[in-house]
């Protein structure tokens, strides 16, 4: 679609990587923040330098045209997009490379592929856009499997039907975010689901990981936009009924939402659409007192105003990514039905009641194109930084920096204690591993009963050891999250990297029920082994 080349080792497109003046400015700002950092640039190894073992399996003749054993293809499907993934790729350490990449063009070919793999004892790792940051697409399997297939659904990318009466669409699971919106636009609709990974992640991936979108309140998770699912499992096909709501027992959709490819392969879904927004308003509010900003956001989340954007950046996050010396609240409203000036006016009154100030007036627009008119300069700076963050993360990772995040959610009464515990755990861990850095915090989503804090780590690591340094920091912070009543993940899924803490977060009897469900749906245990439950083999 874009005509650009996807990076095999890092985020996004090769042509969009951080280079030239942008890299020089990024290096300058990093050096100012962490003057002792060694910011030598390390280039990724050439694909030809990897000595991959030959594929252990060969697709049967009927499926051979779907299979690729190309070295670059296999490498690109061997990892996700977490910090540790891109650093290991930069170091040439990719130990879990799939034997084949299979690209089905129909659900029938998904069925045939699972039948072959089930009979041959081949593990199957479903692959959407490959943007997992939790080890969800990495083929960490043992010798009990004859081989590993990465099942890439990227060719299942069409909107099959639009129901304008019910305002819903039947969509194939492999479609990436931009192509989905392109197909909905002529009908006047949008899914209105925009995660940071939007350009490089798929509908099926969003569903399988219970992903969270950009919007801060109301309809924040893909769960809220799901009407029904169709899933292929080794035991058969499961399809739920299209309904706006139902009280008929536990929901089959809820079983597969968040199942991360361990219970079945989502091939298509009916999703709830939205009319394209026309009216927008945006503002940035500064808070000299961060805790006052937290109280203001809590009041906003409990007001019923439901802002589309309500991102509170603590002073360090605001300084690094928005150039502000104070805490900043990026606030926005939008509607397809009515002007939103009244909602913005009331929201700003709440902010002022808690000591917030406006560096510049709010801006408004009444077009269905999201242009800069409804953004303030601080909000626009944040937006640009937000979209470039993954590329900048990769650039800094190649310069020996540790740049990664923790996202979670907690109730409002626990937030202050949680934030203090995370900062202490992260700083203590950085000292222990010999890394100097800072911890930041922003809210990505807010609910009446609690926020979703997103903690950032920016630290000067030691090249060749940054993965190990990060693993120690992650361990310490993950322990703090669980100990203080937060979730190990709000919207990045469990994968393999979060399993130790997910196992402690969920009830034991629920874990047993989940294992029993997998035994029924995937009796040979070939689907994404090690994700959510231990391998069955």
N, C-alpha and C positions, 0 to 999 in steps of 0.2 A: 504493500500500500504506500509506504513512504519512500521507497526506493533506496533506503539506507541499509547499512549492514549492522546486524546485531553483534554485539561484542560476545565472544565465546567465554570470556573470563569475568567480565564485570557488568555494570548496569547499562542497560539501554543500547543506544546506537554508537558505533565507533565515531561517526561524524560529529556527534554531540558531546564528546568527551571534553573535559576541562583542559584547555591548552592556552598557549600564548599569554596575552595580557590577563585573562581571567585567572590562569594558574599563578602568574606572578603576584597578582593582588591577593589571592588566597594564601599564598606562601607568606606574603608580607604580614597579613593580619594574624596568621597562626604564629609567626615568629614574635609578633608584638604581645600576643597572649601568653605564649610559652617560649620565652627567649632561649631556653636551654635545649630546645628540640633540634635533633639532627634531621633536617628536611631534605636530605639527598633523595632524588627521584630514582625509583627502581622500575625498570620496564618489565612487562610480562614476557615470559619465555615464548618463543615461536611454537606454533602448534606442532611443527615437525620434530621438535626436541623431545616430545613425549614418546616413550617406548611402550605403547599399549600392547597388552597381550591380545592375541587374536580372539575374535568372538568365539565363545564356547558353544554357542547354539546357532543353528541355521533355521530360518523360517521355512515352513512347508511350502511347496510350489504354489499353492493357492493364495498364499499370503506374501510371497517373496517380493512382489512389487511394492508392498507397504514398508519393507524393511530397509534400513540404512545401517551400514557398519563403518561409515566414513569417520575418520579420526576426529575431525573438528566437530561433527555432529554428536559423537559420543561424549566428547569432552564438555560440550555446551550443556548436555543433559545430565552431567554427573554431579551438579551442585546447584544450589540456589543463589540468593543474592545477599546473604548476611555478611557482615564484616569478615567473619572467619572464612567464609566461602571465597571471597575475592582475594584475601591475603594468601590462602592456600594455593589458589590458582596462580597468583603472582610468583609464589615460591616453587611452583611446579609440583605441588603435593596434592594430587587428586587420586586417592586410592580406590574410590568406589565408582568406577566407570561402567555404565551399562554395556552389555554385549551387543544389543541392537536397539535402534530407535525405530519404533513402529508408528506409522501415520495412517490410521484408518480414515476412510472417506465416507463411511456410513455407520449407522448403529450395527447393522448386520456384520460389518467387518470387526467392530469391537467385540461382538459376541464370538465370532470365529477366533479372534486372537486370544480371548480368555479361555476358550475351549482348548486350543492348542497348548497354551501355557499351563493350564490346569493338568492336562494329561501328561505333559512332558516335565512337570516339576520345575517350571521356570517362574521366577518371581516377576511381578508386574508392578511398576511404579507409575501411576497416572501422572501426566505432565500437562499443565495448562500453558501459562506464560513463563513458568520457571522463576517466578519472583519470590518464592518461599524464603523466609529468613529464619526458619527454625529446623532446617534439616528435613523438610517434608518431602523433597524430591530426590534425596540422595540415597543411592542403592546400597545401604549398609546391611548387607546380608551375609550369611555364612555359607559354608560349603554344602549345606543340606539342600541347596537349590542348584539345579543344573546350569542356571544362568540367570541373567536379569534383563528384562525388556523395559525400556522407557516408553510408555504409551502416550504419545504426543497427539492431543486431540485438536490441534490447530487447524485442521482442514474441515472440521465440523463447525462452521463459522457463520451460519445464516440465520436470519430471522425468518421463520417458516410461516408464521401467521400473526396478524394483528387483529385483535378483537376490540374495535373502537367503542362498542356498546359498553363492555365491561372495563375498558381501558387496561388491556393486558396483551401480552405477546408471548408466543411460543418461540423459544430461541434455542439454538444448538449451543452446547456447553463450551465449545472451543473458541468462540468468538472473543477477540480482544476488545477492550473498552472502546477505543476510537471507532472501530468498524461497527460495533453495535450501535453507537450513537448515530453514525452515518446512515444506517438502515432505518432508524426510527425517525430521524429528522423529517423526511418527506411526509410522514403521517402527523407531524406536529407534536410528537411525544419525545420524552426522554425517560430513561430509567432513573435519572437523578442519583446516580451512585458513582462517586468519583474518589476512590482511594488514591493515595500518593502513587501507587503502582499502576494507575489506570491505563497508561499507554501500553504497558507490557504485561498485563494480567488478564485472565479470562473469566467469563461468567462462571464456568464450572469450577475454577479455582476459588472464586469468591464464595460460591455455595459450599464447597468442600471444606473451606476453612472458616466459615462464619465470619467473613471479612467485614470490616467497618469502613464506611465511606467518609468523605470529607465533611459532611454536614454534622454539626455539633449536637443538635437536638432533633428528636422525632424522626423516625425512619432512618436511624443511623446505621443499622446492620442490614446485611443482605437478607437476613431472616424476615425482616419487615416487608420485603418486596417480593417474597416468594409465594406463589399461589399453588404450585404443584411441581413435583419432580418426576423424572423418569431415570431409572438407575439400572445398569446392567451389572449383575453379580454372577459369579461362577455357578450359583444355584438357580439362576433364572433372572427374569426382568421384573422389576418392581415399578409400578406407576401409581402415584397418588391421585385422588380425585380433585378436580378444580373446584375450590370453594372459597368464599370470602372469609369464612371462619367455621369452625366446627367444634362441638363438644363431644364427639364420638371417640372417646378413649384417647390414649396417647397418640400423638400425631406421627404418621409415618415419615412426613417431611422432616420432623425434628430428629428422627433417627439418623438420617443421611446428611442433614446440615451439620457441618463440622466433623464429618466422618473421615475426612482427609484421605480418601481413596482406600481406606482399610476395609470398608464394608462393601464397596461397589464403585462403579465408574458412572458418574452422572453424565448422561448424554444430551439431555435437553430439559428445559424447564419453562413453565408458564410463569412470567414475572409481571408484577404490577407496575404500570407505567404512570407517568405524571405529565400533565400539560407543561409545555415549555414555559419557564418563568418569563414574565415581562417586566414587572416592577422590582427594582432592587434599591437597597440603601446600604451604605457602608460607613463605618466610622472607626477611629482608633482612640482609645481612652488611656491616658497615662495615670499610673498610681505611684506616688512616692512611697507608699507603704504597701508592700506585697500582700500582707495578710488582709489589708482592707480590700485589695483587689479580689482575693479569694472570697471574702464575704459578699462582695458585689456580684460575683459570678454565681454564688449559691443563691442569692436573692433572684437573679435573673432566671436561673434554672427552675425555681419554684414559683415563678410568676405566671406561667402559662403563656408567655409571649413567644416561646419557641423560636429563638433566633436561628438562622441558618448557619451562622458562624459565631462562635463564642470561644475564642482561643486566648487564654491568658498566658502570656510569656513572663517568666520570672525575670528579674533584672539581667542576669547573665545570659539567658536565652535571647532576650530582647537586644542586648548589646551585640552579641555575636551575629544574629541573623536579621535584625531590623535596625541596628545602629542607634538604639535608644538607650539612655542611661537609666531609665526607670522601667518598672513593670509595665507592660502594654497589654491591653485587651483589644483584640481584633474582632470587631462586632459587625454582623451583617444580617439583613433580612431580605427575603425575596418572596414573590407570589406571582402566580399566573392569573389570579382572579382580581386583585385589588391593589391600589397603592399601599405602601408600607410605611409611609412617613409617620403615621400616628404610633405605630409599634416602635419605631426607632426613637421617637420623642420620649415615650414612656421608659424605654430601656435606658436612655441617657439620664433621665431623672433618677433612676435607681442608682446608676453609676455615680452621679454627683452626690447623692445621699451618703455614699461610702467614700467620698474624698476624691473621686475621679475627676480628671480635667481633660478637655479636648484641645489638643494642639492646633486643630483646624476643624472647621465645620463638617458635619456629615455630608455625604454626597448621594445623589439620587439619580436614577435613570429609569426610563420606561420603554426599553427596547428588549427584544428577545435574544439579543446578542450580549454576552457578558463582557462588556468593554470596560475600560478603565474609569469611566465616568462615576461609577458607584464605589470607587475605592479611594481611600486616603493614601497619601504618600507612604505612611508607615505600613498600612495594610498591603499596598502594592509591593513594597520592599520585601515584606514577609512572604507574600505569594510567590514572588520570583525566587526567593531563597528556598522556599518550600519545594518548588519544582526542580530546582537544581541540586538539592541536598544529596540525592543518591550519587550523582556524578561527582560532586565535590568530595563526598565520603570516599569514593574510589581513588580520587586524586591524592587525598591525604593518606589513605591507607598505603599507597605506593611510596609515600614519603616517611613511612615509619610511625605515623600517627595512629592512635587508637580512637576511632570515631564510631560510636554505636549507641544504640538506644535500648531502653526498657520501657514497655508500655504495660499498663495495668489499670485496675479500677478498684475503688474502695468507697465506703460510705463517707459522708461528709464529716462525721464525728471522728473518723480515724485518719483523716488526711494529714493533719499537722504532725502527728506521731509517725506516720508512714514516711513523709518527706524527710523528716529528721533522721529516721533510721536508714533510709536509702542513702542519703548524703554521707552519713557516718560510715556505713558499710563500704561504699564506693571509695571514699578517701582512704580508709584503713587498708583496703585491698590494693589500691594504687601504691601506697607507701610500701607495702609488703613485696610487691613485684617490681619496685623500682621505677614506677611511672609517675610523672608529675602531670596533674590535670585538673579540670574543673567539672562540676556536675551542674546540669541545668534542668529546668522543669517547665513544661507547658501543659495546658489542658487541651486535649484533642476533642473530647466529647464531654458533655455535662448532662447529668440527669437530676431530677428532683431530689433523689436520695444520695447522690454522690458524683464525683468527677472521674474522668479517665486520665490520670497523670501520665505524661510521656517524659521519661527522664533521659537526658543525653549525657554521654561521656565524651569529653575531648581531652585526650592525654598524649603526652610525648612518650612513645614506646621505644623499644629497642629492636631494630630491624632484624628479622629472623626469629624473633621471640614474641612478636606482638599477638599471635594467636594464643599462645600459652598465657601471656599476660592477661589478655581479654577473658580467657576461660576462668581465671581466678577471680577477676572482677565480677563476671557474670554469676559465678557461684555464690559470692558473698551477697550480692544484691538480691538474687533470687531467694536466698534464705530469708532475707529481710522482708521481702514481699509476703511470703507465706506466713512468717512469724507474726506479721502485723495485720493479718486478716484481709489482705488484698488477693487478687487473682494473679496467677502466673502469666496470663495473657488476656488482654481485652479484645484484640482483633488480629493478632498475628498467628494464631493457631498454636498447636502443641508440637507437632512434628516429632522429631527424635530429641531435639535439644531441650525441650521443656518437659519431657516425660517424667524425670525424677520428681518434679514439683507438682505436676498434674496428678501423679499417682497419690500424692499426699493430700491434694485439694479435694479430690472426688471421694464420695463414700465408698467403702469397700464392697458393699453389696451391689452398688451400681456398677463397679468395675467387673464384678462377677457376671452380672447380667449382660454387660457389653461383650465380655469374652464369649458368653454363650451365644449371643447374637452373631458374632463373627463366625463361630463354629457352624452355624446354620447357613449363613450366606456365603461363606468362603471356607468350606470344610477342609480344603487342602492347604489353606494358609498362604496363598500365593500373593495376595493383594497387599502392597506396601508394608512388608513385614517390619514389625517393631514400632509402627505408628499406633498410638492410642493403647494398644495391648501388646503383650509379648508375642513373638511368632508362635504359631500353632504347631509348626513342624518340630 
